[in-house]
Amino acid sequence: MNYLFHIVLILNALFFLFYGLQCFTSPFMAEEFRRFGLPDSQRILTGVLQLLGAAGLLAGLIVPALGALASTGLAMMMLVAFAVRMKIKDGLAQSVPSLVFMLINAFLALFFFRLL
């Protein structure tokens, strides 16, 4: 189980690192946030939180409390992302990734909390 936990954690952190950086650099991401009806400040905040979440996940390998906070925060962020997708009536293919990442981070949070 530890190997699965580490693999999922590292891949998840890499995804959030990638998407966090995309919030600052990608014209597509800027357009998506406008489509969501959210201002640029929300896109920047989302990018910062995703980068902090990725760092927190990795730091959680040393300090489990940081991993617990980061994974819980990312799970909540993905729940909100899923709600936004539902609100603007995105299709299933566009909405499911946020739900999957919510579940992944909830799994990581439970694992981290058991380490505390």
C-alpha positions in Angstrom: 0.0 0.0 0.0 2.9 2.4 0.7 4.1 2.1 -2.9 0.7 2.9 -4.3 0.4 5.8 -1.9 3.7 7.2 -3.0 3.0 6.7 -6.7 -0.4 8.4 -6.4 1.0 11.2 -4.3 3.9 12.0 -6.7 1.7 11.8 -9.8 -0.9 13.9 -8.2 1.6 16.5 -7.1 3.1 16.6 -10.6 -0.4 17.2 -12.1 -1.1 20.1 -9.7 2.3 21.5 -10.4 1.6 21.4 -14.1 -1.9 22.9 -13.9 -0.8 25.5 -11.3 1.9 26.7 -13.7 -0.7 26.6 -16.6 -2.8 29.1 -14.6 0.0 31.7 -15.1 1.1 30.9 -18.6 -1.7 29.3 -20.7 -4.0 31.5 -22.8 -6.4 28.5 -22.8 -6.6 28.5 -19.0 -7.3 32.3 -19.0 -10.1 31.7 -21.5 -11.5 28.8 -19.4 -11.7 31.0 -16.3 -13.5 33.7 -18.3 -15.9 30.9 -19.5 -16.5 29.9 -15.9 -17.4 33.6 -15.2 -14.4 34.0 -12.9 -11.9 37.0 -12.9 -8.2 36.8 -13.5 -7.5 37.2 -9.8 -9.4 33.9 -9.2 -7.2 32.2 -11.9 -4.0 33.5 -10.2 -5.3 32.4 -6.8 -6.1 29.0 -8.1 -2.6 28.7 -9.6 -1.0 29.7 -6.4 -3.1 27.3 -4.3 -2.4 24.4 -6.8 1.4 25.1 -6.5 1.2 25.3 -2.7 -0.9 22.1 -2.7 1.7 20.3 -4.8 4.5 21.4 -2.6 2.5 20.5 0.5 1.8 17.0 -0.8 5.6 16.4 -1.3 6.4 18.0 2.0 3.9 15.6 3.5 6.3 12.8 2.8 8.4 14.3 5.6 5.8 16.1 7.7 2.5 14.2 7.4 0.5 17.1 8.8 1.4 19.2 5.8 0.4 16.4 3.5 -3.0 16.1 5.3 -3.6 19.8 5.0 -2.5 20.0 1.3 -4.5 16.9 0.2 -7.6 18.1 2.1 -7.3 21.6 0.6 -6.9 20.2 -2.9 -9.9 17.8 -2.5 -12.0 20.8 -1.5 -10.7 22.8 -4.4 -11.7 20.0 -6.8 -15.1 19.8 -5.2 -15.6 23.5 -6.0 -14.2 23.0 -9.5 -16.8 20.2 -10.0 -19.6 22.4 -8.8 -18.5 25.2 -11.1 -18.5 22.8 -14.1 -22.0 21.6 -13.1 -23.2 25.2 -12.7 -22.1 26.2 -16.2 -23.5 22.9 -17.5 -20.3 21.4 -18.8 -20.5 17.8 -20.1 -19.5 14.7 -18.3 -16.1 14.5 -20.1 -15.2 18.0 -18.9 -16.5 17.5 -15.4 -15.3 14.1 -14.4 -11.6 15.0 -14.1 -12.3 17.4 -11.2 -14.3 14.7 -9.5 -11.6 12.1 -9.9 -8.9 14.5 -8.5 -11.3 15.2 -5.6 -11.4 11.5 -4.8 -7.7 11.0 -5.3 -7.0 13.8 -2.8 -9.6 12.5 -0.4 -7.8 9.1 -0.5 -4.4 10.9 0.2 -5.9 12.9 3.0 -7.3 9.8 4.7 -3.9 8.1 4.4 -2.1 11.2 5.8 -4.5 11.5 8.7 -3.9 7.9 9.6 -0.2 8.7 9.9 -0.8 11.5 12.4 
